[in-house]
């Protein structure tokens, strides 16, 4: 195989680095290792966001116009499933399940179900939690960038728990997750303040190991 020099048009998806080595093929070429682009008519719309790396798909599923999640195969399907799992865990725990299983109260556990059970066993909400929430409000944490939404979610989860007569601790599991999300999403200059206030609440909620790890990590 001999090397040839290609004059390529201006790229619209980033710049190449000087001295770098890039594999490319002429537009419309049927030679080499890279496949040529094939025009489909009518075109099949793709709702997926732009992806920097290759996505492995089942061509038959695409041509049959199945849903996009049914196109994926192999490593791409595995990556998509992990993304969905991480998104679900972040909504519940404020972090991925892998991180939750190595953090605070849940450190050393091996499954998401165990983590949920552990938090439900540990977490409480009593009258002494209210001053901690009041302190968070007086410190105007809800006005900090990226913190307002998880703070609102935290308050809502606690309100629902209290309104239902403290019968369903799953709301408190979500509250702990939203508390962690407040710290994780806070900007670097605000993390120490947010971690201080949130860790105080976690102590009162019975999540002392979470609070300690949060304080150590963020220098409180």
TIKEVEX-194317 format. One record per atom (N, C-alpha, C, CB): y, z, x. Coordinates in steps of 0.2 Angstrom, whole numbers, padded with zeros to 4 digits, always signed. Atoms other than C-alpha are relative to their C-alpha. Glycine has a CB too. Layout:
% TIKEVEX-194317
YZX/...
END
This chain:
% TIKEVEX-194317
-0006+0000+0004/+0000+0000+0000/+0006+0000+0004/+0000+0006-0005/-0006+0000-0004/+0017-0005+0007/+0006+0003-0004/+0001-0007+0002/-0006-0003+0003/+0033+0004+0004/+0006-0006-0001/+0003+0005+0004/-0006+0005+0001/+0048-0006-0004/+0006+0004-0002/-0002-0005-0006/-0006-0004+0002/+0066-0001-0007/+0002-0003-0007/+0005-0002+0006/-0002+0002+0007/+0072-0001-0025/+0007+0002-0001/-0005+0004-0005/-0007-0001+0002/+0090-0002-0031/+0000+0002-0007/+0004-0006+0001/+0000-0003+0007/+0090+0010-0046/+0007+0001-0003/-0004+0006+0000/-0007-0002+0004/+0104+0012-0059/+0001+0007+0001/-0001-0002-0007/-0002-0006+0000/+0114+0027-0060/-0004+0005-0005/+0008+0001-0002/+0005-0005+0004/+0103+0042-0066/+0005+0004-0005/-0004+0005+0004/-0004-0004+0004/+0109+0052-0081/-0003+0007-0001/+0001-0004-0007/+0003-0006+0001/+0098+0067-0079/+0000+0004+0007/-0007-0001-0003/+0000-0004-0006/+0103+0075-0063/+0001-0005+0006/-0006+0004+0001/-0001+0004-0006/+0107+0069-0045/-0006+0002+0005/+0006+0002+0003/+0005+0000-0005/+0094+0066-0031/+0003+0003+0006/-0003-0007+0001/-0002-0004-0006/+0095+0077-0015/-0001-0005+0006/-0004+0006+0001/+0000+0004-0006/+0099+0068+0001/-0006+0002+0004/+0007+0000+0004/+0005-0002-0004/+0084+0067+0012/-0007+0001-0004/+0001+0006+0004/+0006-0002+0004/+0072+0070-0003/-0005-0007+0000/+0002+0002-0007/+0005+0005+0001/+0056+0059-0006/-0001-0001-0008/-0006+0001+0004/+0001+0001+0007/+0055+0052-0024/-0005-0006-0001/+0006-0001-0003/+0004+0005+0002/+0041+0042-0032/+0002-0004-0006/-0007+0003-0001/-0003+0004+0005/+0047+0028-0043/-0003-0007-0001/+0008-0001+0001/+0003+0007+0001/+0042+0011-0050/+0006-0005-0003/-0006+0000-0004/-0005+0004+0002/+0053-0004-0054/+0000+0000-0008/-0001-0008+0002/+0000+0000+0008/+0058-0005-0073/-0004-0006-0002/+0008-0001-0002/+0004+0005+0002/+0045-0015-0082/-0006-0001+0004/+0004-0006-0001/+0005+0001-0004/+0033-0014-0068/-0007+0002-0003/+0001+0003+0007/+0007-0002+0003/+0014-0014-0072/-0004+0002+0007/-0003-0006-0003/+0003-0001-0006/+0010-0010-0054/+0001+0007+0002/+0002-0005+0006/-0001-0007-0003/+0008+0007-0044/-0003+0005-0005/+0008+0001+0000/+0003-0006+0003/+0004+0024-0050/+0003+0002-0007/-0001+0006+0004/-0003-0002+0006/+0017+0026-0063/+0000-0005-0006/+0008+0001+0002/+0001+0005+0006/+0015+0019-0081/+0007-0003-0002/-0003+0004-0006/-0006+0003+0003/+0027+0007-0088/+0002+0003-0007/+0000-0008+0000/-0002-0003+0006/+0037+0012-0103/-0002-0005-0006/+0008+0001-0001/+0002+0004+0005/+0030+0005-0119/+0004+0001-0007/-0008+0001-0002/-0005+0000+0006/+0042+0001-0134/-0005+0000-0006/+0005-0005+0000/+0003-0001+0006/+0035+0007-0151/+0004-0002-0006/-0003+0007-0001/-0004+0002+0006/+0041-0001-0167/-0004+0001-0006/+0003-0007+0001/-0007-0004+0000/+0046+0007-0178/-0001+0006+0005/+0002+0003-0007/+0000-0005-0004/+0050+0021-0166/-0003+0007-0003/+0006+0001+0004/+0002-0006+0003/+0042+0038-0168/+0004+0006+0003/-0008+0002+0002/-0005-0005-0002/+0055+0052-0167/-0003+0006+0003/+0005+0002-0006/+0002-0006-0003/+0053+0067-0156/+0005+0005+0000/-0002-0002+0008/-0005-0006+0001/+0062+0083-0160/+0000+0005+0006/-0002+0004-0007/+0001-0005-0006/+0056+0092-0144/+0006-0001+0004/-0006-0001+0003/-0005+0001-0005/+0070+0096-0132/-0002-0003+0006/+0002+0008+0002/+0002+0003-0006/+0071+0087-0116/-0004+0005+0005/+0007-0003+0004/+0004-0004-0004/+0058+0093-0103/+0000-0004+0007/-0007+0000-0003/-0001+0002-0007/+0060+0091-0084/-0007-0003+0002/+0003+0005+0004/+0007+0002-0002/+0041+0089-0081/-0004-0004-0005/-0004+0006+0002/+0004+0004+0004/+0028+0078-0088/-0004+0004-0006/-0006-0004+0003/+0004-0004+0005/+0020+0083-0105/-0006-0005-0002/+0005+0000-0007/+0006+0004+0001/+0002+0078-0108/-0002+0000-0007/-0006+0003+0004/+0001+0001+0007/-0001+0071-0125/-0007-0004-0002/+0006-0002-0004/+0005+0004+0003/-0015+0064-0136/+0003-0006-0003/-0005+0004-0005/-0004+0006+0002/-0009+0046-0138/-0002-0002-0008/-0002-0006+0004/+0003+0001+0007/-0020+0044-0154/+0004+0004-0005/-0007+0001-0001/-0003-0004+0005/-0012+0059-0162/+0008-0002-0001/+0000+0007+0003/-0007+0002+0000/+0006+0052-0158/+0000-0006-0005/+0002-0002+0007/+0000+0006+0004/+0001+0035-0166/-0001+0001-0007/-0004-0005+0003/+0002-0001+0007/-0006+0043-0181/+0006+0004-0003/-0006+0005+0000/-0006-0003+0003/+0011+0052-0183/-0002+0007-0002/+0003-0004-0005/+0002-0007+0001/+0003+0070-0183/+0006+0004+0002/-0006+0002+0003/-0006-0004-0002/+0015+0084-0180/+0000+0001+0007/+0000+0007-0004/-0001+0000-0007/+0022+0086-0163/-0005+0006+0004/+0007+0002+0002/+0004-0005-0003/+0012+0102-0159/-0008-0002+0000/+0000+0007-0004/+0007+0003+0000/-0004+0092-0163/-0001-0005+0006/-0002-0003-0006/+0000+0005-0005/+0001+0079-0149/-0003+0003+0006/+0006-0003+0001/+0001-0003-0006/-0001+0092-0135/-0008+0001+0002/+0003+0006+0001/+0006-0001-0002/-0017+0093-0125/+0000+0003+0007/-0005-0007+0000/+0000-0002-0007/-0023+0101-0109/+0005+0006+0002/+0000-0005+0005/-0005-0005-0002/-0010+0111-0099/+0006+0000-0004/+0002-0002+0008/-0006+0000+0004/+0004+0106-0110/-0002+0004-0007/+0002-0007-0002/+0001-0004+0006/-0005+0113-0125/-0001+0008+0001/-0007-0002-0003/+0001-0007-0002/-0009+0129-0116/+0007+0003+0001/-0004+0001+0007/-0006-0003-0002/+0009+0131-0110/+0004+0001-0007/+0004-0005+0004/-0003-0001+0006/+0015+0128-0128/-0002+0006-0004/-0001-0006-0005/+0002-0006+0003/+0004+0141-0135/+0002+0007+0003/-0008+0000+0001/-0003-0006-0003/+0010+0154-0122/+0007+0001-0001/-0001-0001+0008/-0007-0001+0002/+0028+0150-0126/+0000+0003-0007/+0003-0007+0000/+0000-0003+0006/+0024+0154-0144/-0002+0007+0000/-0005-0004-0005/+0002-0007+0000/+0015+0170-0140/+0006+0004+0003/-0006+0000+0005/-0006-0004-0004/+0030+0175-0128/+0006+0001-0005/+0002-0004+0006/-0005+0000+0005/+0042+0171-0142/-0001+0006-0005/+0002-0007-0003/+0002-0005+0005/+0033+0182-0154/+0000+0007+0003/-0008-0001-0003/+0000-0006-0003/+0031+0196-0142/+0007+0002+0001/-0004+0000+0007/-0007-0002-0001/+0050+0196-0138/+0003+0002-0006/+0003-0006+0003/-0003-0002+0006/+0054+0197-0156/-0003+0007-0002/-0002-0004-0006/+0003-0007+0001/+0042+0213-0157/+0002+0005+0005/-0007-0001-0001/-0001-0005-0006/+0044+0221-0140/+0006+0000+0004/-0006-0001+0005/-0006+0001-0004/+0060+0214-0133/-0002-0003+0006/+0004+0007+0000/+0002+0002-0006/+0050+0207-0119/-0007-0004-0001/-0001+0006+0005/+0007+0003+0001/+0034+0197-0116/-0005+0005+0000/-0001-0005+0006/+0006-0005+0001/+0017+0205-0120/-0002+0002+0007/-0005-0003-0004/+0002-0002-0007/+0013+0204-0101/+0004+0006+0003/+0000-0006+0004/-0005-0005-0002/+0029+0214-0097/-0001+0007-0004/+0007-0002+0000/+0001-0006+0004/+0026+0226-0111/-0006+0004+0002/-0001-0001-0008/+0007-0003-0002/+0008+0230-0105/+0001+0003+0007/-0005-0005+0000/-0001-0003-0007/+0016+0235-0088/+0006+0004+0000/+0000-0005+0005/-0006-0004+0000/+0030+0245-0094/+0000+0007-0004/+0006-0004-0003/-0001-0006+0004/+0033+0263-0099/-0006+0003-0003/+0005+0000-0005/+0006-0003+0004/+0022+0270-0113/-0006-0004+0000/+0003+0001-0007/+0006+0004+0001/+0011+0255-0113/-0003-0002+0007/+0002-0006-0003/+0003+0002-0006/+0008+0253-0094/-0007+0002+0001/+0004+0004+0006/+0007-0001-0001/-0010+0251-0090/-0004-0002-0006/-0002+0007+0001/+0004+0002+0006/-0015+0245-0108/-0002-0007+0001/+0004+0001-0006/+0002+0006-0001/-0024+0229-0109/+0001-0005-0006/-0008+0000+0001/-0001+0005+0005/-0020+0221-0126/+0006+0002-0004/-0006+0001-0005/-0006-0001+0004/-0005+0219-0138/-0002+0005-0006/+0002-0007-0003/+0002-0005+0006/-0015+0229-0152/+0001+0007+0003/-0007-0002-0002/-0001-0006-0003/-0016+0243-0140/+0007+0003+0001/-0004+0001+0007/-0007-0001-0001/+0002+0242-0136/+0004+0003-0006/+0004-0006+0003/-0003-0001+0006/+0007+0242-0154/-0002+0007-0002/-0002-0005-0005/+0002-0006+0002/-0004+0257-0158/+0003+0006+0004/-0008+0000+0001/-0002-0005-0004/+0002+0267-0143/+0008+0001-0002/+0000-0002+0008/-0007-0001+0002/+0020+0264-0148/+0001+0004-0007/+0004-0006+0000/+0000-0003+0007/+0017+0269-0166/-0003+0008+0001/-0005-0003-0005/+0002-0007-0001/+0008+0285-0160/+0006+0004+0003/-0006+0001+0005/-0005-0004-0004/+0023+0290-0148/+0007+0000-0004/+0001-0003+0006/-0006+0001+0003/+0038+0284-0158/+0002+0005-0006/+0002-0007-0001/-0002-0004+0006/+0048+0296-0170/+0007-0002-0001/-0001+0007+0001/-0007+0000+0001/+0065+0296-0178/+0002+0006-0004/+0002-0007-0004/-0002-0006+0003/+0072+0313-0182/+0008+0000+0000/-0003+0006+0003/-0008+0000+0000/+0090+0319-0185/+0003+0000+0007/+0001+0007-0003/-0003+0000-0007/+0093+0321-0166/+0001-0007+0002/-0004+0005+0004/-0001+0007-0002/+0092+0302-0165/+0007-0002-0002/-0005-0004-0002/-0006+0002+0003/+0108+0300-0175/+0006+0000+0005/+0001+0003-0006/-0005+0000-0004/+0120+0306-0162/+0000-0005+0006/+0000+0007+0004/+0001+0005-0005/+0113+0294-0149/+0002-0007-0003/-0007+0000+0002/-0002+0007+0003/+0116+0279-0161/+0007+0001-0001/-0004-0001-0007/-0007-0001+0001/+0133+0286-0165/+0004-0001+0007/+0002+0007-0003/-0003+0001-0007/+0137+0286-0146/+0000-0007+0002/-0004+0005+0005/+0001+0007-0002/+0131+0268-0144/+0006-0003-0004/-0007-0002-0002/-0005+0004+0005/+0143+0263-0159/+0007+0002+0003/-0001+0003-0007/-0007-0002-0003/+0158+0273-0151/+0001-0003+0006/+0000+0008+0000/-0001+0003-0006/+0155+0265-0135/+0001-0008-0001/-0006+0001+0005/-0001+0007+0002/+0156+0248-0144/-0005-0005+0004/+0007-0002+0002/+0005+0005-0003/+0140+0241-0137/-0001-0006-0004/-0006+0004+0001/+0001+0006+0004/+0139+0230-0152/+0005-0006+0001/+0001+0002-0007/-0005+0005-0001/+0155+0221-0146/-0001-0004+0007/+0007+0003+0000/+0002+0003-0006/+0147+0217-0129/-0004-0007-0001/-0004+0004+0005/+0004+0006+0001/+0141+0199-0126/-0007+0000+0000/+0002-0005+0006/+0007+0000+0000/+0123+0196-0131/-0003+0006-0003/-0003-0002+0007/+0003-0006+0001/+0121+0214-0136/+0000+0001-0008/+0003+0006+0003/-0002-0001+0007/+0128+0213-0154/-0006-0001-0005/+0006-0004-0002/+0005+0002+0004/+0113+0205-0162/-0006+0005+0000/-0003-0007+0001/+0006-0005-0001/+0099+0216-0155/+0002+0007-0003/-0003+0000+0007/-0003-0006+0002/+0110+0231-0159/+0000+0000-0008/+0007+0002+0002/+0000+0000+0007/+0112+0226-0177/-0008+0000-0003/+0003-0007-0003/+0007+0000+0002/+0093+0222-0178/-0003+0007+0001/-0004-0005+0004/+0003-0007-0001/+0089+0240-0171/+0003+0004-0006/+0003+0003+0007/-0003-0004+0005/+0101+0248-0184/-0004-0002-0007/+0007-0001-0001/+0003+0002+0006/+0093+0238-0198/-0007+0002-0001/+0000-0008-0001/+0007-0002+0000/+0075+0242-0193/+0000+0008-0002/-0003-0001+0007/+0000-0008+0001/+0079+0261-0193/+0002+0001-0007/+0005+0003+0005/-0002-0001+0007/+0088+0259-0210/-0006-0001-0005/+0006-0004-0001/+0006+0002+0005/+0073+0251-0218/-0005+0005+0001/-0003-0007+0002/+0005-0005-0001/+0061+0264-0210/+0002+0006-0004/+0000+0002+0007/-0002-0006+0004/+0072+0278-0218/+0000-0001-0007/+0007+0002+0003/-0001+0002+0008/+0075+0269-0235/-0007+0000-0003/+0003-0007-0001/+0007+0000+0002/+0056+0268-0236/-0004+0007+0000/-0004-0005+0003/+0002-0006+0000/+0054+0286-0234/-0004+0002+0006/-0004+0002-0006/+0003-0001-0006/+0048+0286-0216/-0008-0001+0000/+0001+0007+0003/+0007+0001+0001/+0031+0279-0221/-0003-0005+0004/-0001-0002-0008/+0003+0006-0004/+0029+0263-0211/+0004+0000+0007/+0002-0006-0003/-0002+0000-0007/+0031+0266-0192/+0001-0007+0003/-0004+0004+0004/-0001+0007-0003/+0030+0247-0189/+0008-0001+0001/-0003-0005-0004/-0007+0001+0000/+0049+0247-0192/+0003+0003+0007/+0004+0003-0006/-0002-0003-0006/+0051+0259-0177/-0002-0004+0006/-0002+0007+0000/+0003+0004-0006/+0040+0248-0166/+0005-0006+0001/-0007-0003-0002/-0005+0005+0000/+0053+0234-0170/+0006+0003+0003/+0001-0003-0006/-0006-0003-0002/+0067+0246-0167/+0000+0001+0008/+0001+0007-0003/+0001+0000-0007/+0060+0250-0149/+0001-0006+0003/-0006+0003+0002/-0001+0006-0003/+0059+0232-0146/+0007-0003+0000/-0004-0005-0004/-0007+0002+0000/+0077+0229-0151/+0004+0004+0005/+0003+0000-0007/-0003-0004-0005/+0082+0243-0140/+0000-0003+0007/-0002+0007+0000/+0001+0003-0007/+0074+0235-0125/+0004-0007+0000/-0007-0002+0001/-0004+0006+0000/+0082+0218-0130/+0007+0001+0001/-0001-0004-0007/-0007-0002-0001/+0099+0226-0130/+0001+0000+0008/+0002+0006-0003/-0001-0001-0007/+0097+0230-0111/-0002-0007+0003/-0005+0005+0003/+0003+0006-0003/+0087+0214-0107/+0006-0006+0000/-0006-0003-0003/-0005+0005+0001/+0101+0203-0114/+0007+0001+0002/+0000-0002-0008/-0007-0002-0002/+0116+0212-0108/+0002-0003+0006/+0001+0008+0001/-0002+0003-0006/+0126+0204-0095/+0000+0005+0006/+0008-0003-0001/+0001-0004-0006/+0124+0211-0077/+0005+0006+0000/+0000-0004+0006/-0006-0005-0001/+0141+0220-0077/-0001+0006-0006/+0006-0003+0000/+0000-0005+0006/+0136+0229-0094/-0007+0004+0000/+0001-0003-0006/+0006-0003+0001/+0118+0233-0091/-0001+0008+0002/-0005-0004+0005/+0001-0007-0002/+0120+0250-0083/+0002+0005-0006/+0004+0002+0006/-0003-0003+0006/+0131+0256-0098/-0005+0000-0006/+0007-0003-0002/+0005+0001+0006/+0119+0249-0111/-0006+0004+0001/-0001-0008-0001/+0006-0004-0001/+0104+0256-0102/+0000+0007-0001/-0003-0002+0007/-0001-0007+0000/+0111+0273-0101/+0000+0002-0008/+0007+0002+0003/+0000-0002+0007/+0115+0274-0120/-0007-0002-0004/+0006-0005-0004/+0006+0002+0003/+0099+0265-0125/-0006+0005+0002/-0002-0007+0001/+0005-0004-0003/+0088+0276-0114/+0001+0007-0003/+0000+0001+0008/-0001-0007+0003/+0096+0292-0122/-0003-0001-0007/+0007+0001-0001/+0003+0001+0006/+0090+0285-0139/-0007+0000+0000/+0003-0006-0004/+0007+0001-0001/+0073+0281-0133/-0003+0007+0002/-0002-0005+0006/+0002-0007-0002/+0071+0299-0126/-0001+0004-0007/+0005+0004+0004/+0000-0003+0007/+0075+0306-0144/-0005-0003-0004/+0007+0000-0003/+0005+0004+0004/+0063+0293-0151/-0007+0001+0002/+0001-0007-0001/+0006-0002-0003/+0049+0300-0141/-0003-0005+0005/-0005+0000-0006/+0002+0005-0005/+0048+0285-0129/+0003+0002+0007/+0003-0007-0002/-0003-0002-0007/+0052+0295-0113/-0002-0004+0006/-0003+0007+0001/+0002+0005-0006/+0042+0284-0101/+0004-0006+0000/-0008-0001+0000/-0004+0006+0000/+0051+0269-0107/+0007+0002+0002/+0000-0003-0008/-0007-0002-0002/+0068+0278-0105/+0000+0001+0007/+0002+0007-0004/+0000-0001-0007/+0063+0284-0088/+0000-0007+0004/-0006+0004+0002/+0001+0007-0004/+0058+0266-0082/+0007-0004-0001/-0006-0004-0003/-0007+0004+0001/+0074+0259-0090/+0005+0003+0004/+0002+0000-0007/-0005-0004-0004/+0085+0272-0081/-0001-0002+0008/+0000+0007-0001/+0002+0002-0007/+0076+0268-0064/+0002-0007+0001/-0007+0002+0002/-0001+0007-0001/+0077+0250-0066/+0007-0002+0000/-0003-0004-0005/-0007+0002+0000/+0095+0249-0070/+0005+0005+0003/+0002-0001-0007/-0004-0004-0004/+0102+0263-0059/+0004+0005-0004/+0004-0004+0004/-0004-0005+0004/+0107+0276-0073/-0001+0006+0003/-0003-0001-0007/
END
